[in-house]
Amino acid sequence: MLSGLGFDLKLLGSRKHILDKLQSRGSEQVTALKEPFVKNDHPRFRREFASNRHMPYGTAAAYIESIRNADSEGMTKLVKIVWMLLHMKVYLF
């Protein structure tokens, strides 16, 4: 989805690259970018928008509402999390 919208997967760690791409897209494309985040409810994504300190991951309804109301800063954080999750983790013991 991200590469289809013109994001360079190698540069997803760059806040400037993500903001430039989001600002150059129309509102329909930004809405299309939000839908996979709504469908793929990952705990790491939820933690970015959790507003209740007693529930660190918030509720599903609050998460969906937060995604739909997210500004470019919030979407930048989510895309950077995708970049982090895409990396293969290697643990050496």
Residue, then its C-alpha position, 0 to 999 in steps of 0.5 A: m500500500l505504501s509503495g503504491l502511494g509513492f512512498d520509498l520503503k527505504l526512506l520510511g524512517s525519515r519524518k521529512h520524507i513521510l510528511d512530504k508524501l502525505q502533504s503531496r497526496g489528495s485527501e482521498q489517498v490519505t483516507a485510503l492510507k488510513e484504512p489498512f491501519v483500521k483493518n490491521d489493529h496492531p497493539r503497537f499502533r494502538r499505543e500511539f493513540a491511547s489516551n487513557r493511562h489506565m488502558p495502555y492500548g485503549t479501546a478498539a472504538a477509540y483507536i478507529e476514531s483516532i485513526r480517522n481523525a489523525d492529522s499528518e503528524g499522527m499518520t507520520k508516526l504510524v508510517k514510521i512504526v510500519w518501517m520499524l516493524l518491517h525490519m527483521k529482528v535478530y537476537l543473539f544469545 
